[in-house]
Amino acid sequence: MGAGTWLLGTFAAMKIGINLPAQFPFDSTQAVLPAYEEAGFDSYWAPDHILGVFHPGLWADTPLSALAADPDAFYDPFCYGARLSAMTDVTYGISVTDSTRRKAADLARTALTLNDMLPGGFILGIGSGEAESLLPFGYPFDKPVALLEECLIELRSLLDTGRMPDGGPGRMGLPLEAEGRGKPPVWVAGHGPRMLRLTGQYGDGWIPAWWMKPEEYGEKREIVNQHAAAAGRPAPEAALLPFVLFAESIERAAEMFEDEPLGKLFGLFAMGHIWEANGLEHPLGNDSKGFIDVVIHDLDPDELRDLAPTIPFEMVQQVLFIGNAEELGYQFEAYAKNGLEHMVLANLTGVLGGMDEIMARAMEMPQLLGVLREL
């Protein structure tokens, strides 16, 4: 059976996007963009992070450090997107910003600006935020979902009517629609019950990033659609932001994680109940929400170095999608059957093995696209 044959008809409406390397130096973006353009991705994306997921005290021991001096050197994704306006016709999105650092009026103006400047249009991805980009910089993180709901009410009004919902003088003077591409859509990174409600009520798309089982994805998508219907809105486009590590095989990846155990620290971003199920104690306690509340920079690097080898590979698989193109295709097929319409890949290849592994796996990405697109 040829690669992709088993997917016959599954991905009829599938769109495929990819996160760009939106970090210093910009040379990295210029190097990969021609290959991405040739591959024919439907969308490009960049995260809105200030700090990253690698502890700077361990970075020198991480293979990717040979490619970038600082793991926290993230560009502002909105400025980065403006630079891309002269480089591509592909749709560009933020995956994702938050409503604590950026309020509705600023977000609306920026979204309208980029939607006008970018030939392929702009998607505003937004969520309630993570501790790593808020607490270290003095932003509050006690009621992030409440702040997001307030922001979405105002943002929806500004993008739909050009005015604030209070009927006051606040308004947008920029055109609300760009010629040939309409309004900038708002995609919400909803996971919990309240966030799923907000996604349906105010979102044009749904872009969860935390790992979940395909069946759970389908159940949550249905909840989002029910809230959208109750609000008189169309069902949001169903997306997924999977963090992917290409490998020769899953079996080979397991061996590489044993050889380079610092890579297992991705397990820190698994929720506490997953640690508990594996007989372990999360450094933040087993009530930890994982990615949402872990600030890896707050943890002791020597303790992390000792912790890493004790993390099971199976737990890393509940944070990252790992394997070769065909293995990943099988994994993603289950999400397509549960309604996935727009995949946004975040490629972490090289975390193990560095540039040698990146070069060795160079053909996996186009092969995966072929698997997903073969109808």
N, C-alpha and C positions, 0 to 999 in steps of 0.2 A: 504494500500500500504506500503510495507516494505521500510525501509530506504535504499536509493540507487536505488530502482526499477525504479524510474522516470529518472535515469541517464543512463539507459540501452544503452550501445554503445557510450556514449558521450566521455568517457575518455580513449578510446582505446590506445592512445599513451601517456597518461599523466604520467609524472615523478613527484615525490614529494620530495622536499628537506626541510631542516629546519635550521634556524639559531641556532647555539650553544651558550651557555652562556659564551662568550669569555671575561669574566671579572674576576677580582680578587674576591674571591679566586678560584684557579683551582679546588678545591673540588667540586664546582658546576658542572663543566664539567664531572668530574669523577662520580658524582652521577647520572646524567641524561643519560650519553652515553649508558649504558647497556640497558635501556628502549628503546632508539632510535634505537639501533642495533636490538633489538627484533622486533620493529615495521617495520623494513625493509625500511627505507628511502633510496632514490636513491642518495641523495647528502647532505653534511653538509656544512654550511657556517658560516662566521664571518664577522662583519662589520669592517671598518677601520675608527674608530672614536677616537678622543682624548677626546673631551667633549661629553656628552650625552644630552638627551632631558629633563632631570629633573633639576630644579634649586636647587643648593646645599643648599640654604637658606630655602627651603621648604621640603627637602628630609626627615627630621626627622618626618614630618607629613604624609609621604607617606607610606602605608602599606609595600611596598617592602623593606623599609629601615631596617626592622628586619632581612633581609637576606643578605644585603650587606651594609657596612659602608659608601661607597662612590659611588655615581652614575656615576662618571667619571673614574672609575678604569678599563679602557679598556686595554686588552693586545694588543700588536702588533700582528695583525692577521697572518702575515707571520711566525713569530716565533711560534705563537700558532699552526699554521698548521704543522710545523716541529715536534712539540711535539705529534701531533695526528698521525704521521706516524707510531708510534709504537702501536697505540690503535685501529685502524680501517682499513678496506679495502674499505670503502666507499669514493667516490669522494668528494674532498674538494674544496671550492671556497671562494673568497673574495667578499663581497657584500656591498659596492664596495670601491676600493681605488680611488685616483685621480692623475692627471698628474702634479699637482703643487708641491706636496711634493715629488713625486717619478718620476724620469725621465725614458725614454724608456730603456736605457741600464740596469739600476738597475732592472726595472720591468721584462725585458726579462731574465736576469740572475736568478732572484728569481723564476720566473715562471718555467723555465727549471729545476732549482734545486728541487722545490717542486713536479713537475711532475715526476721527477725521484725517489724522496724519498717516495712519497705517493703511496701505492699499488693501490689505486683507481684512481690515477691521480689528476690533479689540474686544476681549472678554474680561470682565472684571470678576475675578474669583475672590470670595471673601468668606471669612469664618470668624469664630470668637477668639482666635489667637492661641498661642502657646506660651508657657511661662518663659522659655528661653529668650524670646524677643521682647518681653515686657518687664519682668521683675528686675533683671540686672540693670535696667535703664530708668528705673523709677516710675514705670507705668503701673497702674493698679491691675490686679488680676483676681479680685474677689467676686465680681459680678459680670464676667465677660459676656455671657449670653444676653443679659438684660441690656447691656450697651449695644450689642449687635442688633437686637430687636428694635431699639430706638433708632439706630442708624438705618436699618432696612426700610422702616416706615418712611423716613425722610428721603432716602435714596430713591426708593421706588417712585415717590411723588415727584422728585426733581427730574428723574429721567423720563417719566411718563407725561408730565404736565409742564415741566420747566419751572415749577414753583414749589416752595415749602408747603407742607400740609396744613400749617396754621393759618394760611390765607394772608400772611404778612407780605412785606416787600421783598423777601428773599426770593430770588429767581435766577435762572440760567439764561444768559444772553446768547450762548452758543447754540447752533442748530442741534435739535435733539436727535436728528437722523442724518447719517452720512449717505451721500448719493450712492445708490447701488448696494448698500449693506445695512441700512436701517439703524436701529438703536443699538448701543452697546449692551449685550446681554449680561446679566448678573448671575453668576454661578455660586452656589452656597455649599460650603464644606460641612454638611450636616451629618452627625452620627447618632447622638442621643435623641430621645423623644421630642424634646422642645426644639432642638435644631432641625429635626426632620419636619416639624410643623412649619418653622420659619422658611425652610427651603421650599415647601409647597406653596406657602402663601405669597412669597416675594421673589422666589428665584426663577430664572429662565433655564437654569441647569443645576445639576446636583453633582458635586465632585468630592466624594469621600476619599480620604487618603490612608486611614488606618486599615490594617489587614482585617478581613472578615471572611467567613466562609461564603461560598457562592449563594447558598440558600438564604443566609442572613442578608446578603446584598439584595436578593430578590424581594424578601419580605420588607426591607426598609424602603426599597424603591416603590413598592405598592403603597406604603404609608405616605410617602411623599406625594404620590399621585392622588391619593384620597384627599389630602389637605389642599392640593392645588384645585381639585374639582370643587371642594367646599367653598373655596375662595373665588370661584368663577374664573380660574386661570388655566391655561393649557398645562399638560404634564411637562415638567422640566426635562431637558435633555439629560439622560442618565450617563454619567461619566464615571471614571475610576482613575485614581492616581497611584498605580502600583510602583513600588521601588524594586527595581529589577537588577539582578546580578547574573550576567551570562557566564556560563561555565561549560566545560567539555561535557559534563553530565552532573546530575545531582550527586551521584556517588563520589565523583571526583571533587566536587565542591566541598562535601563533608570532610574529605581528607585535607583539603587546603585550609579549611577553618581550624582543623587540629594543628596543622603546621604553623598557621599564623593566627593564634587565638585572639589577638586584639580585635579582629573582625567580629568576634562573637559579642562584642559590646553593643552591637545593634539590638541584642536581646534586652537591653535596658529600656527600650522603647515599647516593649510588650507590656500589657497591663498586668497589674499585680496578681490578678487571679490566675494568669497563665504561669507566673512564677510559682504560685502556690500549688498548681496542678502538677508541676515538675518537681515538687518537694524542695523548693528554694525560697529564699526570702529576698524580695526586691530591696535594694538599698534605701528606697524611700518608703518601704513598708508594702505589704500586699494589698493595700487599698490604693496604691498608685494607679493613676490613669495612663501611665506609660508616656508616650510621646508628648502628651499635652502638658505634663507637669515636671518632666525631667529637664533640669539644667545641668548638663554633664560637666560644665565648667565648675560647678559648686562641689563636685565630688573629688576625692583625693586620688590623684593619678596612680600612686603606688598601690592603693587598695583596689583600684580598677584593674591594674595589671594582674593582681592576684586573683581577682574575681573572674576575669575573662575565660580562663580555661575550664571553669566549672559550669559554664553556661552550655546547655545541650544544643547541638546543631538543630534539633527539631524545634527548639524555641526561636532560633533565628529565622526559621522558615515561617514563623507566624508574625514576622515583621517584613521580611524580604521575599520576593518571588525569585526562585533560584533554579537554574537549569540551562540546557541548550534550547535552541529555537523550537524544536519539536516538543520537548518537555514543557516549555512555557506555553506553547500553543494549546496543549491538553489542559493545562491549568486555567487558561483564560477562556477556553471553550465553555466551561461551566458558568462563568459570569455572563457570557453572551446569551446563554440559554435562560439566564435570570434577568435579562433586559438591558445589559450593558450596550450602550450605543457609541460611546466616544472614549477610547482608551488614551490616557496621557502617561506615557512611559517616563520614568525617572531612572536613568541608567547609572548604576553604581559600579559597573565593571571596572576593575583596577584596584578596588579596595583590598582585594587579595591579588598579589602577583604584580601589581603596578603596571607599568607600560608594557611589559612583556605579555601580560595577560590581556591587556587591551588589544594589542596587535594580534595575538593568537585568536581572539574572539571577534575579530573585525567583521567577519561575514555573518555572525549570528543575528545582528539587527536586521539587515536586509532579508535574511531567511525567515525571521519571525514575521516581518511585514508580509512576505509572500504567503506564509501559512495563514495569516489572518485575513488576507485579501483573496485567497483562492476560492472561488465560488463554483 
